[in-house]
Amino acid sequence: MSGQFDLVRHDGDDRDRLTCRSCGFVAYENPKIVVGSVVAVDGGVLLCRRAIEPRRGFWTLPAGYMEMNETVEEGARREAWEEATARITLEGLLAVYSVARIGQVQLMFRAHLAEPGFAAGPESLDVQVFAWEAIPWDEIAFPTVRWALHAWREGLGHPGPPVFNPPEDARGTRPLPGAAMVGGAE
C-alpha cells in the first residue's frame, strides 16, 4: 500500500472508493461510532463542559468515539470515566442517532452513578448535575445532546425502546445555529 489513491468504481459497487494505484487496496471510509450516556443523578442530568474542540466551552453528555476491541457498553462507561471521572451503571439503550453530514452513528444509553462522585476529566472544563429547568440550553454543544436529553426526559418512569433522529432532521444534517463544524466531530 505504498502508491497513491484514486477514486474507482468497482464492479458491483454503487459508489467510488479510494483505491491504491499500485496494489488495488480499497480504503473503505465508514462512519465513526460514538457512544455515550445520559447519566441521571438525583433527578437531574450530568453534563460536561468541553475542554476540547469542536465546541470548546459548551455542554455535552459524557460521550465519544468507540475504541477498537471494546463493546458499546464498555465504551460508554469509559467515556463517562474519561470526561467526568464517573463510574456509571447502564440501564439500557436510549437512542440511536445518524449524523450523516459527518459520518457518525451515535448510541446513547440511560445510566446512573454506580458509586458517588464525579469531577472534570482531562477533556472537560467542568462537570455539573443540572435539574431539567436549569439545563443551559443555549450552551449545548450538539443537536444530538438536545435530542438525547429530550428522549431521556420523555422516558422518565416508562423507558421504552430506543428512539431515533427526530423527523425534522432524519439524516442528521442540521448543525446547531452558530456551530462551526471542525475536525469531523459533530
N, C-alpha and C positions, 0 to 999 in steps of 0.2 A: 504494500500500500504506500508506495513512495511517489506515485505520479500525481498529476493534477486531476481535479474532478470536473466533470461535465454533467449537465442535466441530460438524462437519457430516458426515453420512454421505452420500457422493456415490454416484450410480447406478453399480452395478457394483463398488463397493468393499466390503471386508469389515470396515472399521473407521472410526471417526470421525477426521476430520482437522481441524487448525486451519485455518480459512478466514476470510479478511478479509471483513468485512461489506460494505465499500464496493466492492471491486474483484473479489472472488471468488478472489484469490490463495490457493493452497493451500500452507501452510508444512509441508512434509513433515519429519517427525522420523525420522532414520535413525541406525543405530548408528555409533559412532565406531570408527575403525580404529587399533589400537595395533600398533606394530612394535618388535621388539627382538631380542636375541640372547643365547645362552649362549656366552660367549667363553672358549674353553679356553686356559689359559696353564700350561705346564709340568705338565700332568696335573691341574691344579686349574681352578677357575672364577672369573671376575672378577665381583665383586658390588659394588654401590654402596650406601652408607648414605644414605638420602633426607634432603635438606635442606629439603624442602617437604612440605606436607600434600597428600593424606592420608598417614598412617603415617610422619610425620617421625621420623627416627632408626632406622627399620627397614631391613633389607637387601633389595635388589631387583636385578634384572637391568638392564642399560642398555636402556631401552625407553621409549616414549612415543607420543603421538599423531602420526599422519602429518600432514604439511603439504600444502597444495594444490600441485599441479604437481611432485610427486616420486613416484618409484616406491616400492614397499615396500622394495626393497633400498637405495635411497638414504636412505629414512627410517631404516632400521635402522642404517646406517653413521653418519648424522647424530646419532642418539640416543647411540651409543657415544662419539662425539666430544664432544657436549654434556655428558654425565654423567661420562665417565671420561677425557676427552682422549685417547682411544684410537683409533688408526687400525686398522680391522679388515678382514679378508677373510671374506666369507660363503662357507660351504661347502655350504649347501643349507637347505631349509625343514625345520625340526624339528617344529613343531606349529602347529595352528590351533585356537584356543580360542574358544568362545562364552561370553560372560558376560552372559546375558540380563537379569539383575536390574538392570544399569546400562547396557545397550545398547552393549556393546563386542564387537568381534571382534578377537582378538589373533593376530598372525602372528609366530612366534618362529623364528629362524634358528640354525643351528650356525655358529660363527665361531671364528677365531683372530686373534691380533695380526698385522697386516700389517707393523708395524715395532715395535721395542721401545719400551716406556714407556707409562705411564698415570698419571693423577693426578685428584683430585677436580675436577669441573667445577662450575659455579655451582649446579647442582641436587643436588649430592652433598656430604655432610659428610666422607666418606671413601670410598676405593676400595681394595679388597684382593683378592688371589687367595687362595681357600680350597681346601685339599685336601678331598676329599669328607668325610672323617671330622671335619673342623673347621668345616664349614658351620654357622653359628649358626641352627639350625632354629627355635628359639623366637623368633627376631627377624626372621623372614622376613615381608616386607610383605604379600604377597597370595597367595591359593591358586594362581594360575597360575604364579607363580615356583616354587613347590614342584613343580607338575606338570612344568614345563619342565626343571627340574633333574633330576628322575627320568627323564624321557624322554631327556635327554642321556646320563645315566649308563647307561641300558639300551641305548642305541645305540652305545656305545663299541666301536670295532673293526668294527662291522657296521651302519652307519646305514641305515635303511630309509625307507619312505615316511613322510610326516608323521603324527603322532599327533593325537588329538582329546581332548576332555574325558574324564575317567575316568567309567566307568559310574555311579558313586555320585553324580556331580554333572554329569550330561549337559547340563544347561542353564546351568550356572554360576550357581547361585542361593545357594550357601552361602559366606558370608564366613568368614574365619578367626575362631576364638573371640577375643573381645575387640577385634575390629577394627571400630571405628565407621566407617561409610561416610559420607563427607562429600564434597560438591562434585562428584559424578558420576564420580569416579575409582574404580577398583577398590580 
